Structure formats: structure tokens, C-alpha cells
Amino acid sequence: MISYFELTKPKIGLLLMISTAAGMLAASGEIRALPPLSVSLALLIGGYLCSGGAGAFNCYLDRELDTVMKRTRNRPLPSGKLTPTRVLIFSLVISVISIPMLWYVNPLVAYLSAVAWVYYVVLYSIYLKRRSDQNIVIGGAAGAFPPLIGWVAITGNIDAMAIILFLIVFFWTPPHAYALMLIVKEDYEKVNIPMLPVVRGEQVTIRHSLIYSLILIGVTFIPLTMQLASNIYAAFSIPLGIVFVYIAVKLYMTAENVWALRLFKYSTYYLGILFLGLVIDKALIV
């Protein structure tokens, strides 16, 4: 059972659940009403099964690459704990199980989740990952769906705030992922995956990381300029953004992996704390 759980990429799944919950709670604060417990559970459990199914399918597709890469060689497939057939069946089963759960929340949530699944599995895992050095930027949109889906679960529609939540995660993804790529660059070189540092070099990757960090901070200010959030959100977003850019600038100036690691770790906490600030803002603002 543990091996099957590992296929769902629980660390990524947890981050996606947090961003989904953030979107849901922020929307609940907006309308001044908490969703029924059954809806919340269906959204979070169904969302985890959907993302976990996509993650397991990715493990199935990348099984030969994972055998070569040091970072992934202990996953259930390359380590021989599970067979490809079992992984494929598991992936499809939990993905299908997620559909009625997400449909119970509302049909738009189910449709958006299905789009995110196809986007990640087909566009990113099958096509972009092996063919383009922009794989993370374009493919990263799949990971930007959860907060949007959380918002839609409550409001039932895609409005300005839902789009902003999507854009925050979309522009957060490149600096977060590029930092990791700089650290494990040699792994991607071994399997000829065209990640940006492999194809265009570390300096270009670091520069792009800084550019996307600046864009991200700009996007986080949009709720303030559009009066969709108050000073409570600003008290979170501004200092968080300053630290984010500081680390990205230090990485740009030094090109040292120690700063890449700091950016990777900080960016993980950054997103959760930023969304927490938005949830608190929506709950308290009159």
C-alpha cells in the first residue's frame, strides 16, 4: 500500500490540496458562508485522487528515465516494487474514482479537474517534457488549477479573483522548479530531458528565475490594485515578496547552488503563507 501511495507523489499532492483549500476558504470568506463538510471533503479527496492519478500516470510514463536518475531511482517502478501494468491500472482507477466526487461539488469543478489531468499527463508528461525547454513554464499551468478550482467550488464561476489565483501559481512555478533543476541538473543531462539549465545553461536559467520572480510579485499585487483584498493581505504579500526577490537576486549575483536550494525551500513555504494571508483577509474584511 505504501508503494501505491508513493505513486501519487504525496508531497506535491499536499501542496495542491493546500492551494485548493486556500481557494475554497478565500471564496467562503468572500460570500460569508462555509461550504458543507461533504462538499469540502469531496473537493479535497477527489482533488487528491485526480492529481495522484496524474502523478501515477507520470511515473508510468517516466519509468525508464526514473531508473537512470539518482533522484527518482527509488520510486516504486524503478525499484521493482510494482509492475508497469499495476501502476497504469492504479492510475486510471483512482483518476476515474475522482470524477463523481468532483462532480458532486459542481460540474465546472469536474470539468476543470479533467482539463488539468489531461494537460499534465498528455501535454506536459508525454509531449512538452521531452521536446521543449519551456516545458515547465507551459506545463506548469496544470499545477495552477487547484486554487482556481477551490474558488469555483464555492462561487460556481470563474471570476477575476479565480484567474488571479491561477496566475499566482502559474508564475510561481518557474522560479520554484528552476531552483530544483539547477540542483539536479546532472540527472536531467543523463536522460537527455531538455530542462532549461541543460539546454541553455545555468546563467540563463537563473536569469529567467529572477524574471519570473519579479512577475510573480507583480501579480500578487493585483488583488490590492483591484481592491479585491485589503491591508491584511498586503501585510503578508509585501514582506513575503521582498524576501522572495532578495533570494532570487542573490542567486542571480552568486550563481551558487546554496541560493538555489534556499529559493526552492522558501518558495514552497511562500505559497502556503501567501494563501493563508488571503484567506485571513477574506475572512476579516468587511
Secondary structure, DSSP 8 states (H G I E B T S, - for coil): -HHHHHHT-HHHHHHHHHHHHHHHHHHHHHHT----HHHHHHHHHHHHHHHHHHHHHHHHHTHHHHHH-TTTTTSTTTTTSS-HHHHHHHHHHHHHHHHHHHHHH-HHHHHHHHHHHHIIIIIIIIIIHHH-TTHHHHHGGGGGHHHHHHHHHHHSS--HHHHHHHHHHHHHHHHHHHHHHHHSHHHHHHTT---HHHHH-HHHHHHHHHHHHHHHHHHHTHHHHTTSS-HHHHHHHHHHHHHHHHHHHHHHHH--HHHHHHHHHHHHHHHHHHHHHHHHHHHH--
